[in-house]
Amino acid sequence: RCHADRSGFEGAWTEEPLRFDNSYFIDLLNKSYTEETSSKGMPQRRSKSGTIMLISDLALIQDPAFKKHVETYAGDKNAFFNDFTEAWVKLQENGCFNLREIL
C-alpha cells in the first residue's frame, strides 16, 4: 500500500493488500489502469476497482523479458512462492553463511 505522506503515491496494489499471494501479477495482466495524479502530484494509474499501479509496475508487462515472469507468477502461485522464498533467504543471509545450521 502506498501512503501519500511517505511516498507521494496513494492506494493499494491489490484488493487485499494484507494477503500474500500472486494477485499482483494477475492484476497486472487482467486489469486496465487509467492515468491519474496523486494528491501529492505523483503520476500513477488506477483501476476501476480502485487498485493502483505505478509506471514501474506496468513496465513489467511492457518488456517481453519481464512479462514472461509476470505470466508465470500469475498462472502459478507456487512458482511465485518458491522464487520469493529463495530470494528472501538470500536477502536475509546476505554475507552470513550457514545461518540455517546455526539457528
C-alpha beads as a LAMMPS data file, in Angstrom:
LAMMPS data file: protein, C-alpha beads

103 atoms
102 bonds

1 atom types
1 bond types

-500.0 500.0 xlo xhi
-500.0 500.0 ylo yhi
-500.0 500.0 zlo zhi

Masses

1 110.0

Atoms # bond

1 1 1 0.000 0.000 0.000
2 1 1 1.268 3.442 -0.887
3 1 1 0.812 6.333 1.512
4 1 1 0.866 9.864 0.113
5 1 1 2.613 11.260 3.185
6 1 1 5.505 8.800 2.729
7 1 1 5.988 8.160 -0.973
8 1 1 3.701 10.650 -2.646
9 1 1 1.689 7.796 -4.168
10 1 1 -1.603 6.600 -2.721
11 1 1 -3.530 3.366 -2.878
12 1 1 -3.163 -0.395 -2.706
13 1 1 -1.725 -2.609 -5.439
14 1 1 -4.220 -5.377 -4.725
15 1 1 -7.750 -5.580 -3.388
16 1 1 -6.486 -7.456 -0.328
17 1 1 -3.182 -5.730 0.480
18 1 1 -2.592 -7.730 3.662
19 1 1 -2.832 -11.068 1.852
20 1 1 0.355 -12.618 0.473
21 1 1 -0.460 -14.220 -2.876
22 1 1 0.054 -13.740 -6.606
23 1 1 -2.863 -11.345 -7.184
24 1 1 -0.448 -8.502 -8.018
25 1 1 0.677 -10.428 -11.109
26 1 1 -2.862 -11.463 -12.017
27 1 1 -3.999 -7.845 -11.771
28 1 1 -1.101 -6.632 -13.914
29 1 1 -2.288 -8.864 -16.733
30 1 1 -6.056 -8.550 -16.339
31 1 1 -6.913 -5.038 -15.199
32 1 1 -6.879 -1.785 -17.136
33 1 1 -5.444 1.284 -15.485
34 1 1 -6.222 4.942 -16.086
35 1 1 -3.653 7.688 -15.633
36 1 1 -4.103 9.957 -12.653
37 1 1 -2.098 12.171 -10.361
38 1 1 -1.968 11.532 -6.616
39 1 1 -2.822 14.279 -4.156
40 1 1 0.927 14.889 -3.868
41 1 1 1.326 15.341 -7.630
42 1 1 2.795 11.931 -8.411
43 1 1 1.810 10.098 -11.611
44 1 1 0.118 6.758 -11.013
45 1 1 -2.509 4.523 -12.613
46 1 1 -5.808 3.377 -11.071
47 1 1 -8.142 0.530 -12.000
48 1 1 -11.942 0.656 -11.836
49 1 1 -11.778 -1.396 -8.636
50 1 1 -9.537 1.259 -7.041
51 1 1 -6.216 -0.585 -7.033
52 1 1 -3.156 1.207 -8.331
53 1 1 -0.053 0.518 -10.342
54 1 1 2.951 2.736 -10.816
55 1 1 4.751 3.297 -14.091
56 1 1 7.470 0.938 -12.855
57 1 1 4.892 -1.814 -12.239
58 1 1 3.412 -1.530 -15.713
59 1 1 6.901 -1.655 -17.229
60 1 1 6.974 -5.321 -16.183
61 1 1 4.348 -6.170 -18.804
62 1 1 5.692 -3.860 -21.499
63 1 1 9.063 -5.620 -21.698
64 1 1 8.764 -9.176 -23.085
65 1 1 11.694 -10.381 -20.961
66 1 1 9.895 -9.374 -17.761
67 1 1 6.371 -10.143 -18.958
68 1 1 7.146 -13.849 -19.141
69 1 1 7.845 -13.816 -15.389
70 1 1 4.610 -11.930 -14.696
71 1 1 2.717 -14.526 -16.746
72 1 1 4.427 -17.390 -14.916
73 1 1 3.658 -15.961 -11.476
74 1 1 0.079 -15.031 -12.425
75 1 1 -0.577 -18.580 -13.565
76 1 1 1.337 -20.460 -10.879
77 1 1 1.176 -19.214 -7.302
78 1 1 3.635 -21.880 -6.151
79 1 1 6.245 -20.727 -8.689
80 1 1 5.967 -17.226 -7.211
81 1 1 6.127 -18.515 -3.628
82 1 1 9.180 -20.676 -4.388
83 1 1 11.085 -17.881 -6.136
84 1 1 10.113 -15.384 -3.445
85 1 1 11.313 -17.734 -0.714
86 1 1 14.642 -18.262 -2.442
87 1 1 15.170 -14.510 -2.903
88 1 1 14.068 -13.718 0.663
89 1 1 16.515 -16.230 2.127
90 1 1 19.338 -14.725 0.047
91 1 1 18.486 -11.257 1.351
92 1 1 18.279 -12.412 4.951
93 1 1 21.525 -14.359 4.790
94 1 1 23.454 -11.803 2.740
95 1 1 27.057 -12.132 3.826
96 1 1 26.206 -14.674 6.521
97 1 1 26.851 -18.315 5.826
98 1 1 25.310 -21.365 7.460
99 1 1 22.586 -19.387 9.246
100 1 1 20.164 -22.262 8.876
101 1 1 22.558 -24.572 10.684
102 1 1 23.398 -22.010 13.357
103 1 1 19.804 -21.017 14.088

Bonds

1 1 1 2
2 1 2 3
3 1 3 4
4 1 4 5
5 1 5 6
6 1 6 7
7 1 7 8
8 1 8 9
9 1 9 10
10 1 10 11
11 1 11 12
12 1 12 13
13 1 13 14
14 1 14 15
15 1 15 16
16 1 16 17
17 1 17 18
18 1 18 19
19 1 19 20
20 1 20 21
21 1 21 22
22 1 22 23
23 1 23 24
24 1 24 25
25 1 25 26
26 1 26 27
27 1 27 28
28 1 28 29
29 1 29 30
30 1 30 31
31 1 31 32
32 1 32 33
33 1 33 34
34 1 34 35
35 1 35 36
36 1 36 37
37 1 37 38
38 1 38 39
39 1 39 40
40 1 40 41
41 1 41 42
42 1 42 43
43 1 43 44
44 1 44 45
45 1 45 46
46 1 46 47
47 1 47 48
48 1 48 49
49 1 49 50
50 1 50 51
51 1 51 52
52 1 52 53
53 1 53 54
54 1 54 55
55 1 55 56
56 1 56 57
57 1 57 58
58 1 58 59
59 1 59 60
60 1 60 61
61 1 61 62
62 1 62 63
63 1 63 64
64 1 64 65
65 1 65 66
66 1 66 67
67 1 67 68
68 1 68 69
69 1 69 70
70 1 70 71
71 1 71 72
72 1 72 73
73 1 73 74
74 1 74 75
75 1 75 76
76 1 76 77
77 1 77 78
78 1 78 79
79 1 79 80
80 1 80 81
81 1 81 82
82 1 82 83
83 1 83 84
84 1 84 85
85 1 85 86
86 1 86 87
87 1 87 88
88 1 88 89
89 1 89 90
90 1 90 91
91 1 91 92
92 1 92 93
93 1 93 94
94 1 94 95
95 1 95 96
96 1 96 97
97 1 97 98
98 1 98 99
99 1 99 100
100 1 100 101
101 1 101 102
102 1 102 103
